[in-house]
């Protein structure tokens, strides 16, 4: 799936918004777990699911922004580097 944002500033904002989503969702999830430990109702479980979903959406925002900005994970670089070494031999 490719979502294209044409401006670099827009992609940077998308990544920052994703980071805020992840941080806020994880902080609220930890707070909710601490407050309702052992006495969780169905509403508490629903809140936890929504917060986990928000964290996942934030991670997706970060990944989309990184892809559009041309940032690569180290895993990919290592794989390409090993292929280049095999070609040289």
N, C-alpha and C positions, 0 to 999 in steps of 0.2 A: 504494500500500500504506500503510495507516494502522495503526500499533500504538499503542494508547492506554494511557498510564500516567497515572493520575488525580491523583497528588500532584505538586506542584511540586518537592518534595525528591527524589522518585524520578526525575523527569526530569533534575534537576541531577546526580544521581549517575550516571544513564545517560550523560549528556554527558561527565562526568569520566572514567568508565570507558572510554568511546570514545577520549578524548584519550590516556589511558594506553596503550590498545591500539595506537593509531597511533604514538605516540612509541617504545614498546618494540619494535614490529615493524620500524619504520624503522631504529632503532639496531642491532638484531640483524642486519638485512639488510645494512646497511653493513659491520658487523663481519665477517659471513660473506663478503661480496664481497672484503674486504681480505685475509682469511686464506686464501681458496682461489682467489685470482686466478691463472688459467691452469692450475690443476690440479683442476678441479671434477669430481666423480664424479656418478653418477646420484642418490646420496643428497643431495649438495649441491644439485642442481637441485630435488629434492623439498622440501628445507628452504626454499629460496628461494620456491617456489610457496606453501608453507604460510605463510611470513612475509608475502608479498604479500596472501594471502587474509585474514590477521589484520588487516593495515592497512586493507583494504577494509571488513571488518566493523566496525572502529573508526570509520571514516568514516560508515558507515550508522548506528551508535549515535549519533553526534554529530548527524546530520541528523534522526533520529527525535526526539531530545531537543529540538532547536531547533524542530521543527514543533509538538511538543506544548506547548512553552513559549510559542509564538506569536511567535518571533523570525523576522523576514523578511530575506531577502537584499536587498541594494541594487538588484539587477537588477529585482526585482519592483516595488519602490517607484518606480524610474525609469519603468517602463512605465505604472504607474497614474497617475503624475504627468503624463505626456505625454497620456494619455487625458483627464484632467481639463482640461488646457489646451485640448484640441480641443473639448470641450463648452462651455467658456466663450466661445470665439470665436463 
